[in-house]
Amino acid sequence: MSHREPALVESWRVISQSTGETMQLAAALAQVARPGDRLALVGPLGAGKTQFAKGFACGLGILEVVNSPSFTLMAEYDGRLPLFHQDLYRLAGTAEVLAGGLLDRRQDDGVTLSEWADRLDAALDPARLTVALEPLSGDRRSIELRGHGDIATRYLEAARQWEAERP
């Protein structure tokens, strides 16, 4: 029996000074998105998860208005890649996510952003990038990206590049 070391988790944290900056960061991250990517958005109510999703959608070239899909559970949008925007807030856990059909093969062709992703067992989604948003004062937010492997490398490099170039 072989012993495998757990994958190294990489992380990066930035302080966004405004809703606009949160959206700009998300749009920059969307530039490196690939089919099958899954982003887990976590944080308390009002942390900026939906604003992040709106910015990401803009970065994918989506022209439709993106709102929180609280009552529909998942909204689909067409852009450079299809965007599957989920809101798991009303679900009790992984069993309801699966019963609701929120994990399906179509998502392999696009990017899935899941708000309230802490309601989904991370073991079902081990290759995801976690985006943890924490409100500070006013519109300021702490945004931490955590993941491992290729997805973490791509998104963290894009985030660092965005931070280096922001005014």
ROMIDREN-648916 format. One record per residue: residue number from 0; residue in three letters; chain; z, x, y of N, C-alpha, C, O, CB in turn. Coordinates in Angstrom, 1 decimal. Glycine has a CB too. Example, Ala and Ser with C-alpha at 12.3 -4.5 7.8 and 13.67 -1.06 7.14 Angstrom:
<atoms>
0, Ala, A, 7.8, 13.2, -5.7, 7.8, 12.3, -4.5, 7.8, 13.2, -3.3, 8.5, 14.2, -3.3, 9.0, 11.3, -4.5
1, Ser, A, 7.1, 12.8, -2.2, 7.1, 13.7, -1.1, 7.9, 12.9, 0.0, 8.0, 13.4, 1.1, 5.7, 14.1, -0.6
</atoms>
This chain:
<atoms>
0, Met, A, 0.0, 0.8, -1.2, 0.0, 0.0, 0.0, 0.0, 0.9, 1.2, 0.8, 1.8, 1.4, 1.2, -1.0, 0.0
1, Ser, A, -0.9, 0.6, 2.2, -1.0, 1.4, 3.4, -0.2, 0.8, 4.5, 0.0, -0.4, 4.6, -2.4, 1.6, 3.8
2, His, A, 0.4, 1.7, 5.3, 1.2, 1.2, 6.4, 0.3, 1.4, 7.7, -0.2, 2.5, 8.0, 2.5, 2.0, 6.6
3, Arg, A, 0.1, 0.4, 8.5, -0.6, 0.4, 9.7, 0.3, 0.3, 10.9, 1.2, -0.5, 10.9, -1.7, -0.7, 9.8
4, Glu, A, 0.1, 1.2, 11.8, 0.9, 1.2, 13.0, 0.4, 0.0, 13.9, -0.7, -0.3, 13.9, 0.8, 2.5, 13.9
5, Pro, A, 1.3, -0.7, 14.6, 0.9, -1.8, 15.4, 0.0, -1.2, 16.5, 0.2, -0.1, 17.0, 2.1, -2.5, 16.0
6, Ala, A, -0.9, -2.1, 16.9, -1.9, -1.7, 18.0, -1.1, -1.4, 19.3, -0.2, -2.2, 19.6, -2.9, -2.7, 18.2
7, Leu, A, -1.5, -0.4, 20.0, -0.9, 0.0, 21.2, -1.2, -1.1, 22.3, -2.4, -1.4, 22.4, -1.3, 1.4, 21.7
8, Val, A, -0.3, -1.7, 22.9, -0.5, -2.7, 23.9, -0.6, -1.9, 25.3, 0.2, -1.2, 25.7, 0.6, -3.8, 24.0
9, Glu, A, -1.7, -2.2, 26.0, -2.0, -1.6, 27.3, -1.6, -2.7, 28.3, -1.8, -3.9, 28.0, -3.4, -1.1, 27.5
10, Ser, A, -1.1, -2.3, 29.5, -0.9, -3.2, 30.5, -1.2, -2.7, 31.9, -1.2, -1.4, 32.1, 0.6, -3.7, 30.4
11, Trp, A, -1.3, -3.5, 32.8, -1.6, -3.2, 34.2, -1.0, -4.3, 35.1, -1.2, -5.5, 34.7, -3.1, -2.9, 34.5
12, Arg, A, -0.4, -4.0, 36.2, 0.2, -5.0, 37.1, -0.3, -4.8, 38.5, -0.3, -3.6, 39.0, 1.7, -5.0, 36.9
13, Val, A, -0.5, -5.9, 39.2, -0.9, -5.8, 40.6, -0.2, -6.9, 41.3, 0.2, -7.9, 40.7, -2.4, -5.9, 40.8
14, Ile, A, 0.1, -6.7, 42.6, 0.6, -7.8, 43.4, -0.6, -8.3, 44.2, -1.2, -7.6, 45.1, 1.8, -7.3, 44.4
15, Ser, A, -0.8, -9.6, 44.0, -1.9, -10.3, 44.8, -1.2, -10.8, 46.1, -0.1, -11.4, 46.0, -2.5, -11.5, 44.0
16, Gln, A, -1.8, -10.6, 47.2, -1.2, -11.0, 48.5, -1.5, -12.5, 48.9, -0.9, -13.0, 49.8, -1.6, -10.1, 49.6
17, Ser, A, -2.5, -13.1, 48.1, -2.9, -14.4, 48.5, -3.6, -15.1, 47.4, -4.0, -14.5, 46.4, -3.8, -14.4, 49.8
18, Thr, A, -3.8, -16.4, 47.5, -4.6, -17.1, 46.5, -6.0, -16.6, 46.5, -6.6, -16.4, 45.4, -4.7, -18.7, 46.9
19, Gly, A, -6.6, -16.2, 47.6, -7.9, -15.6, 47.6, -8.0, -14.3, 46.9, -9.0, -14.1, 46.2, -8.3, -15.4, 49.1
20, Glu, A, -7.0, -13.5, 47.0, -7.0, -12.2, 46.2, -6.9, -12.5, 44.7, -7.5, -11.8, 43.9, -5.8, -11.3, 46.7
21, Thr, A, -6.1, -13.5, 44.3, -6.0, -13.8, 42.9, -7.3, -14.2, 42.4, -7.7, -13.8, 41.3, -4.9, -15.0, 42.7
22, Met, A, -8.0, -15.1, 43.1, -9.4, -15.5, 42.7, -10.4, -14.3, 42.7, -11.2, -14.3, 41.8, -9.9, -16.6, 43.7
23, Gln, A, -10.3, -13.4, 43.7, -11.2, -12.3, 43.7, -11.0, -11.4, 42.5, -11.9, -10.9, 41.9, -11.0, -11.5, 45.0
24, Leu, A, -9.7, -11.1, 42.2, -9.4, -10.3, 41.0, -10.0, -11.0, 39.7, -10.7, -10.3, 38.9, -7.9, -10.1, 40.8
25, Ala, A, -9.8, -12.3, 39.6, -10.3, -13.0, 38.4, -11.8, -12.9, 38.4, -12.4, -12.7, 37.3, -9.9, -14.5, 38.4
26, Ala, A, -12.5, -13.0, 39.5, -14.0, -13.0, 39.6, -14.4, -11.6, 39.2, -15.4, -11.4, 38.5, -14.5, -13.3, 41.0
27, Ala, A, -13.7, -10.5, 39.6, -14.0, -9.2, 39.2, -13.9, -9.0, 37.7, -14.7, -8.3, 37.0, -13.2, -8.2, 39.9
28, Leu, A, -12.8, -9.6, 37.1, -12.6, -9.5, 35.7, -13.7, -10.2, 34.9, -14.2, -9.7, 33.8, -11.3, -10.1, 35.3
29, Ala, A, -14.2, -11.3, 35.4, -15.3, -12.0, 34.7, -16.6, -11.2, 34.6, -17.4, -11.5, 33.7, -15.6, -13.3, 35.5
30, Gln, A, -16.7, -10.2, 35.4, -17.9, -9.3, 35.3, -18.0, -8.6, 34.0, -19.1, -8.2, 33.6, -18.0, -8.4, 36.5
31, Val, A, -16.9, -8.3, 33.4, -16.9, -7.6, 32.1, -16.7, -8.5, 30.9, -16.5, -8.0, 29.8, -15.8, -6.5, 32.1
32, Ala, A, -16.7, -9.8, 31.1, -16.4, -10.7, 30.0, -17.6, -10.7, 29.0, -18.7, -10.5, 29.4, -16.3, -12.2, 30.6
33, Arg, A, -17.2, -10.9, 27.8, -18.2, -10.9, 26.7, -17.9, -12.1, 25.8, -16.8, -12.7, 25.8, -18.1, -9.6, 25.8
34, Pro, A, -19.0, -12.5, 25.1, -18.8, -13.7, 24.2, -17.6, -13.5, 23.2, -17.5, -12.4, 22.6, -20.1, -13.9, 23.4
35, Gly, A, -16.8, -14.5, 23.1, -15.7, -14.4, 22.2, -14.4, -14.0, 22.8, -13.3, -14.1, 22.2, -16.0, -13.5, 21.1
36, Asp, A, -14.4, -13.6, 24.1, -13.2, -13.2, 24.8, -12.3, -14.4, 24.9, -12.7, -15.5, 25.2, -13.5, -12.5, 26.1
37, Arg, A, -11.0, -14.1, 24.8, -10.0, -15.1, 25.0, -8.9, -14.6, 25.9, -8.4, -13.5, 25.7, -9.3, -15.6, 23.6
38, Leu, A, -8.7, -15.3, 27.0, -7.6, -14.9, 28.0, -6.5, -16.0, 27.9, -6.8, -17.2, 28.1, -8.2, -14.8, 29.4
39, Ala, A, -5.3, -15.5, 27.7, -4.1, -16.3, 27.7, -3.4, -16.3, 29.0, -2.9, -15.3, 29.4, -3.2, -15.9, 26.5
40, Leu, A, -3.5, -17.4, 29.8, -2.8, -17.5, 31.1, -1.4, -18.0, 30.9, -1.3, -19.1, 30.4, -3.7, -18.3, 32.1
41, Val, A, -0.4, -17.3, 31.3, 1.0, -17.7, 31.2, 1.7, -17.5, 32.5, 1.3, -16.7, 33.3, 1.7, -16.9, 30.1
42, Gly, A, 2.7, -18.4, 32.7, 3.5, -18.3, 33.9, 4.0, -19.7, 34.2, 3.5, -20.7, 33.6, 2.7, -17.7, 35.1
43, Pro, A, 5.0, -19.8, 35.1, 5.6, -21.1, 35.4, 4.7, -22.0, 36.2, 3.6, -21.5, 36.6, 6.9, -20.9, 36.1
44, Leu, A, 5.0, -23.2, 36.3, 4.3, -24.2, 37.1, 4.1, -23.6, 38.5, 5.1, -23.1, 39.1, 5.0, -25.6, 37.1
45, Gly, A, 2.9, -23.6, 39.0, 2.6, -23.1, 40.4, 2.4, -21.6, 40.4, 2.4, -21.1, 41.5, 3.7, -23.5, 41.3
46, Ala, A, 2.3, -21.0, 39.3, 2.1, -19.5, 39.3, 0.7, -19.1, 39.7, 0.5, -17.9, 40.1, 2.4, -19.0, 37.9
47, Gly, A, -0.3, -20.0, 39.6, -1.6, -19.6, 40.0, -2.6, -19.5, 38.9, -3.7, -18.9, 39.0, -1.6, -18.3, 40.7
48, Lys, A, -2.2, -20.1, 37.7, -3.1, -20.1, 36.6, -4.5, -20.7, 36.8, -5.5, -20.2, 36.5, -2.4, -20.7, 35.4
49, Thr, A, -4.4, -21.9, 37.5, -5.7, -22.6, 37.7, -6.5, -21.9, 38.8, -7.7, -21.9, 38.7, -5.4, -24.1, 38.2
50, Gln, A, -5.8, -21.3, 39.8, -6.6, -20.5, 40.8, -7.3, -19.3, 40.1, -8.4, -19.0, 40.5, -5.6, -20.1, 41.9
51, Phe, A, -6.6, -18.7, 39.2, -7.2, -17.6, 38.5, -8.4, -18.1, 37.7, -9.4, -17.4, 37.7, -6.1, -17.0, 37.5
52, Ala, A, -8.3, -19.2, 37.1, -9.4, -19.8, 36.3, -10.6, -20.1, 37.2, -11.7, -19.9, 36.9, -9.0, -21.1, 35.6
53, Lys, A, -10.3, -20.6, 38.4, -11.4, -20.9, 39.4, -12.1, -19.7, 39.8, -13.3, -19.6, 39.9, -10.8, -21.6, 40.6
54, Gly, A, -11.4, -18.6, 40.1, -12.0, -17.3, 40.4, -12.8, -16.7, 39.3, -13.9, -16.2, 39.5, -10.9, -16.3, 40.8
55, Phe, A, -12.3, -16.8, 38.0, -13.0, -16.3, 36.9, -14.3, -17.1, 36.7, -15.3, -16.5, 36.5, -12.1, -16.5, 35.6
56, Ala, A, -14.2, -18.4, 36.9, -15.5, -19.2, 36.8, -16.5, -18.8, 37.8, -17.7, -18.7, 37.5, -15.1, -20.7, 37.0
57, Cys, A, -16.1, -18.5, 39.0, -17.0, -18.1, 40.1, -17.6, -16.8, 39.7, -18.8, -16.5, 39.9, -16.2, -17.9, 41.4
58, Gly, A, -16.8, -15.9, 39.1, -17.3, -14.6, 38.6, -18.4, -14.7, 37.5, -19.2, -13.8, 37.3, -16.2, -13.7, 38.1
59, Leu, A, -18.3, -15.8, 36.8, -19.3, -16.1, 35.7, -20.5, -16.9, 36.3, -21.5, -17.2, 35.5, -18.7, -16.9, 34.6
60, Gly, A, -20.5, -17.1, 37.6, -21.6, -17.8, 38.2, -21.6, -19.3, 38.0, -22.6, -20.0, 38.2, -22.9, -17.3, 37.6
61, Ile, A, -20.4, -19.9, 37.7, -20.3, -21.3, 37.6, -20.2, -22.0, 38.9, -19.3, -21.6, 39.8, -19.0, -21.7, 36.7
62, Leu, A, -21.0, -22.9, 39.2, -21.1, -23.6, 40.5, -20.3, -24.9, 40.5, -20.0, -25.4, 41.6, -22.5, -23.9, 40.8
63, Glu, A, -19.9, -25.4, 39.4, -19.1, -26.6, 39.4, -17.7, -26.4, 39.8, -17.2, -25.2, 39.8, -19.1, -27.2, 37.9
64, Val, A, -17.0, -27.4, 40.3, -15.6, -27.3, 40.7, -14.8, -27.2, 39.4, -14.9, -28.1, 38.6, -15.2, -28.5, 41.6
65, Val, A, -13.9, -26.3, 39.4, -13.0, -26.1, 38.2, -11.6, -26.6, 38.6, -11.0, -26.1, 39.5, -13.0, -24.6, 37.7
66, Asn, A, -11.2, -27.5, 37.8, -9.8, -28.1, 38.0, -9.0, -27.9, 36.7, -9.6, -27.6, 35.6, -9.9, -29.6, 38.4
67, Ser, A, -7.8, -28.1, 36.8, -6.9, -28.0, 35.6, -7.3, -29.1, 34.6, -7.2, -30.3, 35.1, -5.4, -28.0, 35.9
68, Pro, A, -7.6, -28.8, 33.4, -8.0, -29.9, 32.5, -6.8, -30.5, 31.8, -6.8, -30.8, 30.5, -9.0, -29.4, 31.4
69, Ser, A, -5.7, -30.8, 32.5, -4.5, -31.3, 31.9, -4.6, -32.5, 31.0, -4.0, -32.7, 30.0, -3.5, -31.7, 33.0
70, Phe, A, -5.5, -33.5, 31.4, -5.6, -34.7, 30.7, -6.7, -34.7, 29.6, -6.7, -35.4, 28.7, -5.8, -35.9, 31.6
71, Thr, A, -7.7, -33.8, 29.8, -8.8, -33.7, 28.8, -8.5, -32.5, 27.9, -9.2, -32.4, 26.8, -10.1, -33.4, 29.6
72, Leu, A, -7.6, -31.7, 28.1, -7.2, -30.5, 27.3, -8.2, -29.4, 27.4, -7.7, -28.2, 27.5, -7.0, -30.9, 25.9
73, Met, A, -9.5, -29.7, 27.4, -10.4, -28.6, 27.5, -11.7, -29.0, 28.3, -12.2, -30.1, 27.9, -10.8, -28.0, 26.1
74, Ala, A, -12.1, -28.3, 29.2, -13.3, -28.5, 30.0, -14.3, -27.4, 29.7, -13.9, -26.2, 29.5, -13.0, -28.6, 31.5
75, Glu, A, -15.6, -27.7, 29.6, -16.6, -26.7, 29.4, -17.5, -26.6, 30.6, -17.8, -27.6, 31.2, -17.4, -27.1, 28.1
76, Tyr, A, -17.9, -25.3, 30.9, -18.7, -25.1, 32.1, -19.8, -24.1, 31.6, -19.6, -23.2, 30.8, -17.9, -24.5, 33.2
77, Asp, A, -21.0, -24.2, 32.2, -22.1, -23.3, 32.0, -22.2, -22.3, 33.1, -22.3, -22.6, 34.3, -23.4, -24.1, 31.8
78, Gly, A, -22.3, -21.0, 32.7, -22.5, -19.9, 33.6, -23.1, -18.8, 32.8, -23.8, -19.0, 31.8, -21.1, -19.4, 34.2
79, Arg, A, -23.0, -17.6, 33.3, -23.5, -16.4, 32.6, -23.1, -16.5, 31.1, -23.9, -16.1, 30.2, -23.1, -15.1, 33.2
80, Leu, A, -21.9, -16.8, 30.9, -21.4, -17.2, 29.6, -20.7, -18.6, 29.7, -20.2, -18.9, 30.7, -20.3, -16.1, 29.1
81, Pro, A, -20.7, -19.3, 28.6, -20.0, -20.6, 28.7, -18.5, -20.3, 28.9, -18.0, -19.4, 28.3, -20.3, -21.4, 27.4
82, Leu, A, -17.9, -21.2, 29.7, -16.5, -21.1, 29.9, -15.8, -22.3, 29.3, -16.1, -23.4, 29.6, -16.1, -20.9, 31.4
83, Phe, A, -14.8, -22.0, 28.5, -14.0, -23.1, 27.9, -12.6, -23.0, 28.5, -11.8, -22.0, 28.2, -13.9, -23.0, 26.3
84, His, A, -12.2, -23.9, 29.4, -11.0, -23.9, 30.1, -10.0, -24.9, 29.5, -10.2, -26.1, 29.6, -11.2, -24.2, 31.6
85, Gln, A, -9.0, -24.3, 28.9, -8.0, -25.2, 28.2, -6.7, -25.3, 29.0, -6.3, -24.3, 29.7, -7.7, -24.6, 26.8
86, Asp, A, -6.0, -26.4, 28.9, -4.7, -26.6, 29.4, -3.8, -27.1, 28.3, -3.9, -28.2, 27.9, -4.7, -27.5, 30.7
87, Leu, A, -2.9, -26.2, 27.8, -2.1, -26.5, 26.7, -0.7, -27.1, 27.1, 0.2, -27.2, 26.2, -1.9, -25.3, 25.8
88, Tyr, A, -0.5, -27.4, 28.3, 0.8, -27.8, 28.8, 1.4, -29.0, 28.1, 2.6, -29.0, 27.8, 0.7, -28.1, 30.3
89, Arg, A, 0.6, -30.0, 27.8, 1.1, -31.2, 27.2, 1.2, -31.1, 25.7, 1.7, -32.1, 25.1, 0.1, -32.3, 27.6
90, Leu, A, 0.9, -30.0, 25.1, 1.0, -29.9, 23.7, 2.3, -29.2, 23.3, 2.8, -28.4, 24.0, -0.2, -29.0, 23.1
91, Ala, A, 2.8, -29.7, 22.1, 4.1, -29.2, 21.7, 4.0, -27.8, 21.0, 5.1, -27.2, 20.9, 4.7, -30.2, 20.7
92, Gly, A, 2.9, -27.4, 20.5, 2.8, -26.2, 19.8, 1.5, -26.0, 19.1, 0.5, -26.7, 19.3, 3.9, -26.0, 18.8
93, Thr, A, 1.4, -25.0, 18.2, 0.2, -24.6, 17.6, -0.4, -25.7, 16.7, -1.6, -25.9, 16.7, 0.5, -23.4, 16.7
94, Ala, A, 0.4, -26.5, 16.0, -0.1, -27.6, 15.2, -0.9, -28.6, 16.0, -2.0, -29.0, 15.6, 1.1, -28.3, 14.5
95, Glu, A, -0.4, -28.9, 17.2, -1.1, -29.8, 18.1, -2.4, -29.2, 18.7, -3.4, -29.9, 18.9, -0.3, -30.3, 19.2
96, Val, A, -2.4, -27.9, 18.9, -3.6, -27.2, 19.4, -4.7, -27.3, 18.3, -5.8, -27.6, 18.6, -3.3, -25.7, 19.7
97, Leu, A, -4.3, -27.0, 17.1, -5.3, -27.1, 16.0, -5.7, -28.5, 15.7, -6.9, -28.8, 15.5, -4.6, -26.5, 14.7
98, Ala, A, -4.8, -29.5, 15.7, -5.2, -30.9, 15.5, -6.1, -31.4, 16.6, -6.9, -32.3, 16.4, -3.9, -31.8, 15.4
99, Gly, A, -5.9, -30.9, 17.8, -6.7, -31.3, 18.9, -8.1, -30.7, 19.0, -8.9, -31.0, 19.9, -6.0, -31.0, 20.2
100, Gly, A, -8.4, -29.8, 18.0, -9.7, -29.2, 18.0, -10.0, -28.2, 19.1, -11.1, -28.0, 19.5, -10.8, -30.2, 18.0
101, Leu, A, -8.9, -27.6, 19.6, -9.1, -26.6, 20.7, -9.4, -25.2, 20.3, -9.6, -24.4, 21.2, -7.8, -26.6, 21.5
102, Leu, A, -9.5, -25.0, 19.0, -10.1, -23.7, 18.5, -11.3, -24.0, 17.6, -11.1, -24.6, 16.6, -9.0, -22.9, 17.7
103, Asp, A, -12.5, -23.7, 18.1, -13.6, -24.0, 17.3, -14.7, -22.9, 17.5, -14.6, -22.0, 18.4, -14.2, -25.3, 17.7
104, Arg, A, -15.7, -22.9, 16.7, -16.7, -21.8, 16.6, -17.5, -21.7, 17.9, -18.1, -20.6, 18.2, -17.6, -22.1, 15.4
105, Arg, A, -17.7, -22.8, 18.6, -18.5, -22.7, 19.9, -17.9, -21.7, 20.8, -18.6, -21.1, 21.6, -18.5, -24.1, 20.5
106, Gln, A, -16.6, -21.5, 20.8, -15.9, -20.5, 21.7, -16.4, -19.1, 21.4, -16.2, -18.2, 22.3, -14.4, -20.7, 21.6
107, Asp, A, -16.9, -18.8, 20.2, -17.4, -17.5, 20.0, -18.5, -17.1, 20.9, -18.8, -15.9, 21.0, -17.8, -17.4, 18.5
108, Asp, A, -19.2, -18.1, 21.5, -20.4, -17.8, 22.3, -20.0, -17.7, 23.8, -20.9, -17.3, 24.6, -21.4, -18.8, 22.1
109, Gly, A, -18.8, -17.9, 24.1, -18.3, -17.9, 25.5, -17.0, -17.3, 25.7, -16.5, -16.5, 24.8, -18.3, -19.3, 26.1
110, Val, A, -16.4, -17.6, 26.8, -15.0, -17.1, 27.1, -14.1, -18.3, 27.2, -14.4, -19.3, 27.8, -15.0, -16.3, 28.5
111, Thr, A, -12.9, -18.1, 26.6, -11.9, -19.2, 26.6, -10.7, -18.7, 27.5, -10.1, -17.7, 27.2, -11.4, -19.5, 25.2
112, Leu, A, -10.4, -19.5, 28.5, -9.2, -19.3, 29.3, -8.2, -20.4, 28.9, -8.5, -21.6, 29.0, -9.5, -19.3, 30.8
113, Ser, A, -7.1, -20.1, 28.4, -6.1, -21.0, 28.0, -4.8, -21.0, 28.9, -4.1, -20.0, 28.9, -5.6, -20.8, 26.5
114, Glu, A, -4.7, -22.0, 29.8, -3.4, -22.1, 30.6, -2.3, -22.6, 29.7, -2.5, -23.3, 28.7, -3.6, -23.1, 31.8
115, Trp, A, -1.1, -22.1, 29.9, 0.1, -22.4, 29.1, -0.1, -21.9, 27.7, 0.3, -22.5, 26.7, 0.4, -23.9, 29.1
116, Ala, A, -0.8, -20.7, 27.5, -1.1, -20.2, 26.2, 0.1, -19.8, 25.4, -0.1, -19.5, 24.2, -2.0, -19.0, 26.4
117, Asp, A, 1.3, -19.7, 26.0, 2.5, -19.4, 25.3, 2.8, -20.5, 24.3, 3.7, -20.4, 23.4, 3.7, -19.2, 26.2
118, Arg, A, 2.1, -21.7, 24.3, 2.3, -22.8, 23.4, 1.5, -22.6, 22.1, 1.5, -23.4, 21.2, 1.9, -24.1, 24.0
119, Leu, A, 0.6, -21.5, 22.1, -0.2, -21.2, 21.0, 0.3, -19.9, 20.3, 0.5, -18.9, 21.0, -1.7, -21.0, 21.4
120, Asp, A, 0.6, -20.0, 19.0, 1.1, -18.8, 18.3, 0.1, -17.6, 18.5, -1.1, -17.7, 18.2, 1.3, -19.1, 16.8
121, Ala, A, 0.6, -16.5, 19.1, -0.2, -15.4, 19.3, -0.9, -14.8, 18.1, -1.9, -14.1, 18.1, 0.6, -14.3, 20.0
122, Ala, A, -0.3, -15.1, 16.9, -0.9, -14.6, 15.6, -2.2, -15.2, 15.4, -3.0, -14.6, 14.7, 0.1, -14.9, 14.5
123, Leu, A, -2.5, -16.4, 15.9, -3.8, -17.1, 15.7, -4.8, -16.5, 16.7, -6.0, -16.7, 16.5, -3.6, -18.6, 16.0
124, Asp, A, -4.4, -15.7, 17.6, -5.2, -15.2, 18.7, -4.9, -13.8, 19.0, -4.6, -13.5, 20.2, -5.1, -16.1, 19.9
125, Pro, A, -4.8, -12.9, 18.0, -4.3, -11.5, 18.2, -5.1, -10.6, 19.2, -4.5, -9.7, 19.8, -4.2, -10.8, 16.9
126, Ala, A, -6.4, -10.9, 19.4, -7.2, -10.1, 20.2, -7.3, -10.5, 21.6, -8.2, -10.1, 22.4, -8.6, -10.0, 19.6
127, Arg, A, -6.5, -11.5, 22.0, -6.6, -12.0, 23.4, -6.0, -11.1, 24.4, -5.2, -10.1, 24.1, -5.8, -13.4, 23.5
128, Leu, A, -6.4, -11.3, 25.7, -5.8, -10.6, 26.8, -4.9, -11.6, 27.4, -5.2, -12.7, 27.8, -6.9, -10.1, 27.8
129, Thr, A, -3.6, -11.2, 27.6, -2.6, -12.1, 28.3, -2.6, -11.7, 29.8, -2.5, -10.6, 30.2, -1.2, -11.9, 27.6
130, Val, A, -2.7, -12.8, 30.6, -2.6, -12.7, 32.0, -1.3, -13.4, 32.4, -1.3, -14.6, 32.4, -3.9, -13.3, 32.7
131, Ala, A, -0.3, -12.6, 32.8, 1.0, -13.2, 33.1, 1.1, -13.3, 34.6, 1.1, -12.2, 35.3, 2.2, -12.4, 32.5
132, Leu, A, 1.2, -14.5, 35.2, 1.3, -14.7, 36.6, 2.7, -15.1, 37.0, 3.3, -16.0, 36.3, 0.3, -15.7, 37.1
133, Glu, A, 3.2, -14.5, 38.0, 4.6, -14.8, 38.4, 4.6, -15.0, 39.9, 4.2, -14.1, 40.7, 5.6, -13.6, 38.0
134, Pro, A, 5.1, -16.1, 40.4, 5.1, -16.3, 41.9, 6.2, -15.4, 42.5, 7.2, -15.2, 41.9, 5.4, -17.8, 42.2
135, Leu, A, 5.8, -14.9, 43.7, 6.8, -14.1, 44.5, 7.1, -15.0, 45.7, 7.5, -16.1, 45.6, 6.2, -12.7, 44.8
136, Ser, A, 6.9, -14.4, 46.9, 7.1, -15.2, 48.1, 5.8, -15.7, 48.6, 4.8, -15.0, 48.6, 7.9, -14.4, 49.2
137, Gly, A, 5.8, -17.0, 49.2, 4.6, -17.5, 49.7, 3.5, -17.6, 48.7, 3.7, -18.1, 47.6, 4.1, -16.7, 50.9
138, Asp, A, 2.3, -17.1, 49.0, 1.1, -17.0, 48.1, 1.1, -15.8, 47.3, 0.1, -15.6, 46.6, -0.2, -17.2, 48.9
139, Arg, A, 2.0, -14.9, 47.4, 2.0, -13.6, 46.7, 2.3, -13.9, 45.2, 3.1, -14.7, 44.9, 3.1, -12.6, 47.3
140, Arg, A, 1.6, -13.1, 44.4, 1.8, -13.3, 42.9, 1.8, -11.9, 42.3, 1.1, -11.0, 42.7, 0.7, -14.1, 42.3
141, Ser, A, 2.7, -11.7, 41.3, 2.6, -10.6, 40.4, 1.7, -11.0, 39.2, 1.9, -12.0, 38.6, 4.0, -10.1, 39.9
142, Ile, A, 0.7, -10.2, 39.0, -0.3, -10.4, 37.9, -0.3, -9.3, 37.0, -0.6, -8.1, 37.3, -1.7, -10.7, 38.5
143, Glu, A, 0.1, -9.5, 35.7, 0.1, -8.4, 34.7, -0.9, -8.8, 33.6, -0.9, -9.9, 33.1, 1.6, -8.2, 34.1
144, Leu, A, -1.7, -7.8, 33.3, -2.7, -8.0, 32.2, -2.1, -7.2, 31.0, -1.8, -6.0, 31.2, -4.1, -7.5, 32.6
145, Arg, A, -2.1, -7.8, 29.8, -1.6, -7.1, 28.6, -2.5, -7.4, 27.5, -3.0, -8.5, 27.2, -0.2, -7.5, 28.3
146, Gly, A, -2.8, -6.4, 26.7, -3.7, -6.6, 25.5, -3.8, -5.2, 24.8, -3.2, -4.2, 25.1, -5.0, -7.1, 25.9
147, His, A, -4.6, -5.3, 23.7, -4.9, -4.0, 23.0, -6.4, -4.0, 22.6, -7.0, -5.0, 22.5, -4.0, -3.9, 21.8
148, Gly, A, -6.8, -2.8, 22.3, -8.2, -2.7, 21.9, -9.2, -2.8, 23.0, -8.9, -2.7, 24.1, -8.5, -3.7, 20.8
149, Asp, A, -10.5, -3.1, 22.6, -11.6, -3.2, 23.5, -11.4, -4.2, 24.6, -11.7, -3.9, 25.8, -12.8, -3.6, 22.7
150, Ile, A, -10.8, -5.3, 24.3, -10.7, -6.3, 25.4, -9.7, -5.8, 26.5, -10.0, -6.0, 27.7, -10.1, -7.6, 24.8
151, Ala, A, -8.7, -5.2, 26.1, -7.7, -4.6, 27.1, -8.4, -3.5, 27.9, -8.3, -3.5, 29.1, -6.5, -4.1, 26.4
152, Thr, A, -9.1, -2.6, 27.2, -9.8, -1.5, 27.9, -10.7, -2.0, 29.0, -10.7, -1.6, 30.1, -10.5, -0.6, 26.9
153, Arg, A, -11.6, -3.0, 28.6, -12.6, -3.5, 29.5, -12.0, -4.2, 30.7, -12.3, -3.9, 31.9, -13.5, -4.5, 28.8
154, Tyr, A, -11.0, -5.1, 30.5, -10.4, -5.8, 31.6, -9.5, -5.0, 32.4, -9.5, -5.1, 33.7, -9.7, -7.0, 31.0
155, Leu, A, -8.7, -4.1, 31.8, -7.9, -3.2, 32.6, -8.7, -2.2, 33.5, -8.3, -2.0, 34.7, -6.9, -2.4, 31.7
156, Glu, A, -9.8, -1.7, 33.0, -10.6, -0.8, 33.8, -11.2, -1.6, 35.0, -11.2, -1.1, 36.1, -11.8, -0.2, 33.0
157, Ala, A, -11.6, -2.9, 34.8, -12.2, -3.7, 35.8, -11.1, -4.0, 36.9, -11.4, -4.0, 38.1, -12.8, -5.0, 35.3
158, Ala, A, -9.9, -4.3, 36.4, -8.8, -4.6, 37.3, -8.4, -3.4, 38.2, -8.2, -3.5, 39.4, -7.5, -5.0, 36.5
159, Arg, A, -8.4, -2.2, 37.6, -8.1, -1.0, 38.3, -9.1, -0.7, 39.4, -8.9, -0.3, 40.5, -7.9, 0.2, 37.4
160, Gln, A, -10.4, -0.9, 39.0, -11.5, -0.7, 39.9, -11.4, -1.7, 41.1, -11.6, -1.3, 42.2, -12.9, -0.9, 39.2
161, Trp, A, -11.1, -2.9, 40.8, -10.9, -3.9, 41.8, -9.8, -3.5, 42.8, -10.0, -3.6, 44.0, -10.6, -5.3, 41.2
162, Glu, A, -8.7, -3.1, 42.3, -7.6, -2.7, 43.1, -7.9, -1.5, 44.0, -7.5, -1.4, 45.1, -6.3, -2.3, 42.2
163, Ala, A, -8.7, -0.5, 43.4, -9.1, 0.7, 44.2, -10.0, 0.3, 45.3, -10.0, 1.0, 46.3, -9.7, 1.7, 43.2
164, Glu, A, -10.8, -0.7, 45.2, -11.8, -1.1, 46.2, -11.3, -2.2, 47.2, -12.0, -2.4, 48.2, -13.0, -1.5, 45.5
165, Arg, A, -10.2, -2.8, 46.9, -9.8, -3.9, 47.8, -9.3, -3.4, 49.1, -8.8, -2.3, 49.2, -8.7, -4.8, 47.2
166, Pro, A, -9.6, -4.1, 50.2, -9.2, -3.6, 51.6, -7.7, -3.5, 51.7, -7.2, -3.1, 52.8, -9.7, -4.5, 52.7
</atoms>
